[in-house]
Amino acid sequence: MRAVLVHCHPVEGSFSSALRDAARRGLQAAGHDVTVLDLSAESFRCVMTRSEWEAYMAGGDETPGDIVRHVDAIRAAEMLVFTYPTWWSGLPAQLKGWLERVMLPGVAFTLANDRIRPALGHVRHIIVISTYGSPWLYVKAVNDNGRRTLTRALRAATGWRARCRHLGLYSMDTSTDDQRRRFIARVERAVAR
């Protein structure tokens, strides 16, 4: 299966990087073909330019040169895996901007007779891996908007066909080294299945 692993954290060597690496190992151990899109390492520009916005609104199908590799990867993907920290109850800005710039008409959806149709029907699995500084109860109370964006809004672009899995480490700020090691092992095992 062709898997695209989208990683978003500004610091190489962070715990999120360890989760990215564990996910990659698990995917490769399962025999998947893995493409890693490391947004910070690529200095991915998360802000849509005016000309991009105008092309988007006009329904143009021109892909900006700096995201062609990302669009091609998404068009070929059967599995999408996301590793990121949850900040301010949502996705990091760079990952949110990635969704806005890459999930274009013709990539994530099509317009036919003024109706939106899903275009990611080839995506069969979405796996979300995140850390949270807060405890689970607090995260539940504020709705976990990043998880919802990826497992509901993005899943809608698959025609609701994709199976979703979420792996979260809560209370990251007070977790022990042992809890973190066990979570890394859990991530590697989960994506290998």
C-alpha positions as CSV (number, residue, x, y, z in Angstrom):
1,M,0.0,0.0,0.0
2,R,1.3,3.5,-0.8
3,A,1.4,5.5,2.4
4,V,2.1,9.2,2.8
5,L,3.4,10.3,6.2
6,V,2.9,14.0,6.8
7,H,5.0,15.2,9.8
8,C,4.8,18.7,11.3
9,H,7.0,19.9,14.1
10,P,9.6,22.7,13.9
11,V,12.3,20.9,15.8
12,E,14.2,17.9,14.5
13,G,14.9,15.6,17.5
14,S,11.6,16.4,19.2
15,F,9.3,13.7,20.6
16,S,7.2,14.3,17.5
17,S,10.2,13.4,15.4
18,A,10.5,10.1,17.3
19,L,6.8,9.5,16.5
20,R,7.4,10.2,12.8
21,D,10.3,7.7,12.9
22,A,8.3,5.0,14.7
23,A,5.4,5.4,12.2
24,R,7.8,5.1,9.3
25,R,9.4,2.0,10.8
26,G,6.0,0.4,11.4
27,L,4.8,1.2,7.9
28,Q,8.0,-0.2,6.3
29,A,7.9,-3.3,8.5
30,A,4.4,-3.9,7.1
31,G,5.7,-3.7,3.6
32,H,4.1,-0.3,2.7
33,D,5.8,2.1,0.2
34,V,6.3,5.2,2.4
35,T,6.7,8.8,1.3
36,V,7.5,11.2,4.1
37,L,6.5,14.9,3.8
38,D,8.4,16.7,6.6
39,L,6.9,20.1,6.5
40,S,9.3,21.9,8.7
41,A,12.4,20.3,7.2
42,E,11.1,21.4,3.8
43,S,10.3,24.9,5.0
44,F,6.9,24.4,3.6
45,R,5.2,27.7,3.0
46,C,1.8,27.5,4.7
47,V,0.3,30.7,3.5
48,M,-1.6,30.8,0.3
49,T,-0.5,33.7,-2.0
50,R,-3.0,36.0,-3.5
51,S,-2.5,34.5,-7.0
52,E,-3.0,31.0,-5.5
53,W,-6.2,32.1,-3.8
54,E,-7.5,33.7,-7.0
55,A,-6.7,30.5,-9.0
56,Y,-8.5,28.5,-6.3
57,M,-11.6,30.7,-6.4
58,A,-11.6,30.7,-10.2
59,G,-11.5,26.9,-10.2
60,G,-8.2,26.8,-12.0
61,D,-6.3,23.5,-12.0
62,E,-2.8,24.9,-12.0
63,T,-0.7,23.5,-9.2
64,P,2.0,25.8,-7.7
65,G,5.4,24.5,-8.3
66,D,6.4,24.2,-4.7
67,I,3.6,21.8,-3.9
68,V,3.6,19.5,-7.0
69,R,5.5,16.8,-5.1
70,H,2.9,16.9,-2.3
71,V,-0.1,16.9,-4.7
72,D,1.4,13.9,-6.6
73,A,2.0,12.0,-3.4
74,I,-1.6,12.6,-2.3
75,R,-3.0,11.5,-5.6
76,A,-1.1,8.2,-5.3
77,A,-1.8,7.6,-1.6
78,E,-3.8,4.8,-0.3
79,M,-3.0,5.7,3.3
80,L,-2.4,9.1,5.0
81,V,-0.6,9.2,8.3
82,F,-0.2,12.4,10.3
83,T,2.3,13.1,13.2
84,Y,2.1,16.4,15.0
85,P,1.7,18.0,18.4
86,T,-1.7,19.5,19.2
87,W,-1.2,23.2,20.0
88,W,-4.1,25.5,21.1
89,S,-6.5,22.6,20.7
90,G,-5.8,22.3,17.0
91,L,-3.3,21.6,14.2
92,P,0.0,23.5,14.0
93,A,-0.3,26.4,11.6
94,Q,2.0,24.8,9.1
95,L,-0.1,21.6,8.9
96,K,-3.3,23.6,8.6
97,G,-1.8,25.6,5.8
98,W,-0.6,22.4,4.1
99,L,-4.2,21.2,4.0
100,E,-5.4,24.5,2.6
101,R,-2.7,24.6,-0.1
102,V,-2.5,20.9,-1.1
103,M,-6.2,19.8,-0.8
104,L,-7.2,21.6,-3.9
105,P,-10.1,21.2,-6.3
106,G,-9.2,18.2,-8.4
107,V,-7.1,16.8,-5.6
108,A,-9.3,16.5,-2.6
109,F,-12.7,17.3,-4.2
110,T,-14.3,18.1,-7.5
111,L,-17.1,20.5,-8.3
112,A,-19.9,19.1,-10.6
113,N,-23.1,21.0,-11.1
114,D,-22.3,23.2,-8.2
115,R,-21.9,20.2,-5.9
116,I,-18.8,19.1,-4.1
117,R,-17.8,15.5,-4.8
118,P,-15.0,13.7,-2.9
119,A,-11.8,13.0,-5.0
120,L,-9.8,11.0,-2.4
121,G,-11.7,7.8,-2.9
122,H,-8.4,5.9,-3.3
123,V,-7.4,6.7,0.3
124,R,-8.4,3.7,2.4
125,H,-6.8,4.6,5.8
126,I,-6.2,7.8,7.7
127,I,-4.0,7.5,10.9
128,V,-3.7,10.5,13.2
129,I,-0.8,10.5,15.8
130,S,-0.6,13.4,18.1
131,T,0.5,14.6,21.5
132,Y,-1.4,16.8,23.9
133,G,0.0,18.8,26.8
134,S,-3.4,18.6,28.5
135,P,-5.2,15.6,30.0
136,W,-7.8,13.6,27.9
137,L,-10.8,15.1,29.7
138,Y,-9.7,18.7,28.9
139,V,-9.0,17.8,25.3
140,K,-12.5,16.2,25.0
141,A,-14.1,19.3,26.5
142,V,-12.5,21.6,23.9
143,N,-13.3,19.3,21.0
144,D,-9.9,18.2,19.7
145,N,-10.2,20.3,16.6
146,G,-7.1,18.9,14.8
147,R,-8.3,15.4,15.2
148,R,-11.7,16.4,13.9
149,T,-10.3,18.1,10.9
150,L,-8.3,15.1,9.9
151,T,-10.8,12.3,10.8
152,R,-14.0,14.0,9.7
153,A,-13.4,16.9,7.2
154,L,-10.5,15.1,5.4
155,R,-12.3,11.8,5.6
156,A,-15.3,13.3,3.9
157,A,-13.1,13.9,0.9
158,T,-12.6,10.1,0.7
159,G,-16.4,9.6,0.4
160,W,-16.4,8.3,4.0
161,R,-14.6,5.2,2.7
162,A,-11.4,5.6,4.7
163,R,-11.0,3.9,8.0
164,C,-9.6,6.2,10.7
165,R,-7.4,5.5,13.6
166,H,-6.3,8.0,16.2
167,L,-3.3,7.5,18.6
168,G,-2.9,10.2,21.2
169,L,-0.5,10.8,24.1
170,Y,-2.3,13.0,26.6
171,S,-0.7,14.9,29.5
172,M,2.5,15.0,27.5
173,D,3.9,17.8,29.7
174,T,3.8,15.5,32.8
175,S,4.4,12.2,31.2
176,T,7.3,10.0,32.2
177,D,10.1,8.7,30.0
178,D,8.6,5.2,30.3
179,Q,5.2,6.4,29.2
180,R,6.7,8.1,26.2
181,R,8.7,5.0,25.3
182,R,5.6,2.9,25.5
183,F,3.7,5.3,23.3
184,I,6.4,5.2,20.7
185,A,6.3,1.4,20.7
186,R,2.4,1.5,20.5
187,V,2.6,3.8,17.4
188,E,5.1,1.5,15.7
189,R,2.9,-1.6,16.3
190,A,-0.4,0.1,15.4
191,V,0.8,1.4,12.0
192,A,2.4,-2.0,11.2
193,R,-1.1,-3.6,11.3
